[in-house]
Amino acid sequence: MREFIVEADGGARGNPGPAGYGAVVVDAATGQTLVEVAEYLGVTTNNVAEYRGLLAGLEAARELDPGAVVHVRMDSKLVIEQMAGRWKIKHPDLKPLATRAARVFPPDRVSWEWIPREQNKQADRLANEAMDGAAPGTVIHRRVREGAGGGAGAGAAAVDAGTAAGAAAVEAGAGAGTGPAGEVREPAAKSTAKAGADARAAQAVATPSTGWGPADMGAPATFVLLRHGETPLTPQKRFSGSGGSDPSLSGIGREQAERAAAALARRGTIQAIVSSPLARTRETAAVVAARLGLDVTVEEGLRETDFGAWEGLTFAEVRERYPDDLNAWLSSPDAEPTGGGESFAATATRIAATRDKLVAAYAGRTVLLVSHVTPIKTFVRLALGAPPESLFRMELSAASLSAIAYYADGNASVRLFNDTSHLR
């Protein structure tokens, strides 16, 4: 009976933040590394990334030899103690991942060991490579060493089509090449920033390499995202964030809210309503709540970005008064509006934390989130694993509806975007 050592790690830069995992499978008898696996996950938490790394490592070992004995070594005390059964698993995002990991091999053939971080350098390196965003042209991150053995199973592990990006690389045929140790890459001509962004987006929403998620993940937490109705500033296209005059709905905006409420009542799926604290969203939410017979919970994290000194100004006015600040803001998600406003990067961090909080609170339920342009676009961007500049490439109308489903394994699915059919 063969014996493997699986070393795995995962991390998130921001927790939640851009995340990835790395895992290696080592032949215990020879010390030879057989498989390396890494994946960029999009924005998620450190613990989810660690569990995804564990799962990937165990699955890679099973592909080599499903009858093997496995010794798991990780520098995550949480994962080791929970998988060994000594600590309870309380977080809803981790339970299904732990269940899946426990099913890869029979429990009597897996042992668990915590190791210091400095002894887990190979998996840590792979995780950091994944978090660096998968360099343009790198489509998948599974490598099988020459002479690894294991027959057809080991060979198959070299080409992992379990993600959308991996499938694209396999289908490329003669046009695709291989890097060191069987790493699959696209042709150099396609190694552009766009290709890298497309690959990262595909990996962020893809399920693990065993294929589509298992049936026991349960119902997702579904966010129906409703942008508030128009205010007097909306048709004038003025910056209207959380640091300005906090305008109320206009007459048109109230009518839009009524139409959205009627459409949601016809669908009959909303189980809870959560609103930004700003007046225009609370008024929109109140109209829907009255129609559906629900209460409204206010969530500070759903507020609009603070546009600083730009509040109440048109784009042309900002360009005239603050051209350098505007150009910087358009060029970098870290740039703040004039006067100490909120950067898109800061907004994304806030929205990711709010998302995780609400996913945990409304697991398996459908909740209406009444919010604003930037938060809703950011929810969509994070779900797709898209780059920050994608915010400038989305149109989001007043009183429009979008929807995202969040599954227990950490993946997300955008189901609807900018639907305004109820307003026509």
N, C-alpha and C positions, 0 to 999 in steps of 0.2 A: 504493500500500500504506500503510495507516494505521500510525502508530507510537504506542504507549502507554508511559507510565511507570508502573510499579507500585512503590509504596512500602508496606512492610509492617513490622509490629512485633508483638511478643508479650512477655508478662511473667507472672511468678508471684510472688505475695506470700508468700514463705517458701521457695520453690524446693526441694521441691515445696510448693505452696500454691494458694490460689484463683487461677485463671489465666484469661487472655483474650488475644485478638489483635485487631488492627485492620489494615485494608489499604485503600488508595485506588488507583484507576485514573485517570490523568491523560492528557488528550490532549496529546501532545508538541508538536503544532503550535500549539495555542492556549493551553496551560497551564490549560485548564478541567478541573476535577474532574468525572469522569463517574460514578464509583461509589464508595461508601464501604461497607465491610463490617466488622462486628465481631461477636464471639461470646464469651460466657462459657463456659469449658470445664470448670468444676469444678476439682478439685485435680489438678494435673500440674506438670511442670517448665517452667522458663523456655525451654529450647531446644525442647521440643515445641511450646510456644505460638508461638514464632517461626516454626517450620516450618509450623504450621497457618495462621499469618497469610500466609506466602508462598504456600501452596497456594490459599488463598481468593482472594488478589489475582490470581494467574494465572488461576484459573478464571473470575473476574469479567471479566477482559480477554478471555478466549476467548469468553465469552457475547456480548460486544460485537462482536467480529470475530475469528473463528478464523484468519484469514489475516494478522493484524497482526504487526508487529515489536515486541518488548517489551524495555524496559530496566528491570531490577530494581534498586532502590536500597533498602538496608537498613543499619541501624546495628549489625547483628550480624555481626561479623567471621567468626564460626564458620560461619554459614549461607552467607555470600557465598563464602568460600574453599572450602567443601565443594561447593557447587553449581557453582562454576567449575572444579572438578576439581583444585584445588591442594592440598587437604587431604583426608585419608582420613576416611571416616565410620565410626566404631567403635561408637558406642552403638546397641544393637539397637532402641531406640524411634525413632531418627531415620532409620535406613536405609530403611524402607518409605515414610516421608513424603518423603524426598529422591527416591526412585524415582518416586513419583507426581508430584511437582512437575516432574521432568525430562521427563515424558511429556505435559504439558499443551500445550506448543509444541515444534516441532522445535528441537534445540539450536542450529542456525545462525541462528535468529530470536530468540534471547534473549541479552542481555548482562547482566553483573553488576557492580555498583559498591557498595563500602562507603562510607557517608557518616557524618559525626559525628551524634550523637543530636540535637543542636539543629537539624539539617536534616531531621529525620524527625518533626517535631512533630505533623503531622496523624494519622499512623498511631499514634503514641504516645498521642495524646489518645483515639483510638478504643479502643485496647487498655485504657487505664485506665478508660474508661466501661464496658467489658465486665467488668473486674475489680471494679468497684463493685457488680456483681451484677445488672445489668440492672434498672433502676428498675421497680417494680411497674407493670404495664400494657404495658411494652415487650416485645413478643413476639419480633420479629426485628430484625436490625440491618443491613439492606442498604438503601441509598438511592441512587436514580438522579437526577441533577440534571435539571431542566427543560432541554430543548433539547440533550440529550446526543447525540441521533442514534443511529444504529446499528440502526434498524428494530425489528423484533419482538424481537430478542435483547435489546436494551437495555430494552424495556418489561418483558420477562419477568423481568429481574434485579430489578425493584422489588419483586416478590412472590416471596420465596424460600420454597418449601414443602419444602425439603430436610431440615428438622428437624421433629421432632414438634411443637414449639411453633409453627413457621411454618405447618404444615399446619392446626393448630387455628385460627390466625388467619384463614387463607384461607377455611376452612369456616364461619367465623362470619357470613359474608355481610354483610347490611346492618347487623348489630349491631356490626361492627368499624369502626373509623375509621382515618384516616391522620393522622400528625403531620407535621411539617415535612419537605419534600422527599420525600414518599412513604413515610415511616417508618410501618410498620403497627403499630397499637396496639389493645388491647382497649377496650371501653367503660369509661368512668370508674368505673361502678358495680362493675366487677370488679377495679379496681386496688387490691387488698388485699395484705397481706403473704403470705397463702396463695397468691394467684395468682402473685405474684412468685416464691415458692419453687417452685411447680409448674413455672413457665416455666424457671427456672434448672435444675431437676432434669432436665427434658426436654432442654434444650440440652446439659447435661453428658454425657448418654449418647448423644446423637444423633451420627450420622456426618456428614462434611462435606457441602456442598451438592450434590455430584454424585450423591448417593443412597447406597445401601448400599455398604459397603466392598468393595474389589476382591478377587478370588479369590486373589491372590498374597500376601495378608498372612500366610498360613501358620496353623498351629494356635496357639490362644491359650495363654498360661500360665493354668492353671486351679487355683485354690485351693479345696480342700475344707476347710471350717472346722469343726473338731470342738471343741465345748466339753468340758472335762474332766468326769468323773463327779462324783457328789456327794461332799462331805466332811461331817464332823459339823456344820459350820456352815451348810451349804446349806439343809436343811429349816427351820432356825431363822431364815433370812433375815437373817443378820448380814453386815455389811460384811467382805469378805475379799479384800484386795488384795495388793500386793507388799510392803507395809510391816508386815505382821502376823505371825502365828504360823506361816505356811506349812503349813497342815494337809495331811495325807495323805488319800487316798481312804478312805471308809467301806466297809463290806461291800457296801452297795447300790451305791456308786460303782464298785467293782471289777466287779460284775456288769454294770453299765451299760457299762463299757469293753469287756467281753467281747462284749456284744451289738453294740456299735458295730463292733468288730473283725470279727465274723462278717458283718455287713452289708457292710462295705467289701471283705471277701474275696470275697463273692458278686459285687460289682460288678466287681472285678478291674481297676480303672483306676489305682490309686495307684502312682506311680513313686518317690516319696520322701516322707519324713516329717520335719517340722520342729516342734519343740516350744518352748514357753515354758520358762524355767529353773525355774519353781516346781514343788514336789513333786507336786501333784495333776495337773499337765499331763504331767510326765515319766512318772509312773506310768501314766496313761492311754495315752500314746504308746507306752510299752514293751509294753503288752498288745497294741496293734494291730500293732506292729512284729514281735512274736513270731509273730503269726498270718500276717502277710504276708511274713515273711522279709526284712525291710528294717532298715537301721540308722536311728537317730534323730539328727538334728542339732539342737542347742540354739541358739535365737536369742533373745538378750536383749530384742530389740524387741517380742516377743510377750507380754511379761509383763503382768499385770493392773495397772490404775491403783493408785497408792499413795493410800490413803484416810486417811493421817495418824492423828490421834487418834481417828478413827471406827472404826479397825480392831477387829473383834470385837464391835462394838455393833450393836443393831438400829436400824432407822430411828426407831422411837419413842424409843429411848434417846438418839439423837443430837438429835432435836428437843427433848427435855427439857433436855439439857445445853448444847447449842450452837445455839439457835434462830436467831440472827442469821446465823451462818455457814452454816447449812443453807439458809436462805432465799436467801442470796446465791448459793450453789452451784446451787440449783434455777433461779435466774434468769439466770445468766451462765455461759457455758462457760469464761470466764477466771478464775472464782472457784476458789480452792483449798480443799480440806477443812481443817478446823482442824488446826493443828500442822504446816503446811508440806507437805501432801499434794500430789498432782498434779492439775492442772485438766484438764477434758475437752479444752480447747484444746491443752494440752501433750501429752496422749495422742494427739490427732489428728495432731499434727506428727510424733510418734514413729512412729505406725502408717503414715503416708504414706511416710516414709523407709524403713521396713521393707518395705512393699509394693513400692516401686520396686527395692529391693535384691533381693528375692526374685523379682520378675517378670523381672529381668535374668538371675538365676542359673538360673531354671527355665523359660526361654522355650520354648514349645511342649510343655511337660510338665504332668502333673497331680500336684500335691503336696498332701499332707495337712498342714494347720497345726493343731496342738493348742494351744488358747489359752483365753481367758476371756471373760466377758460383755462387758466394755467394749471390748476390742480387736476382737472379732468384730462387734459392733454398729457400731463405727467403720469397719471395712472395708466393711460394707454401706452405711453412710451416705455415705462418700466415693464409692463406686461409683455411687450414685444421685444424687449432687449434692444431697443433702437437708440441711436446716439442722440445727444442733447439737441443737436441742430434740427432734429425731426420736429421739434415744437413749432418751428417756423413753417413747416410744410403741412400742417393740419388746419382745416377749417372747422370751427366749432360754433354753430349758430346759437342764438338765444333760444332757450326752452327746448333745446335738442336733447335727445336720449342716446346714450351709449351704454354698453354692458360688458362686463368682464367677469369670468368665472375663475375662482381660485381653488385649486385642488389640494388635497392633503399632502401630496408629495412635493409641494412647493411650486408646481407649474401653474401657468395661467393661460386662459384662452379668451381672446377678444371676440365677442359674439355680435356686437353691434356698435356702430360709430356714426354720430351726427345724424341720427334719424329725425327728420322734421315732417314726416308724412302726416302727423296729427295736427299740424298747423295749416295744412292746405285745405 
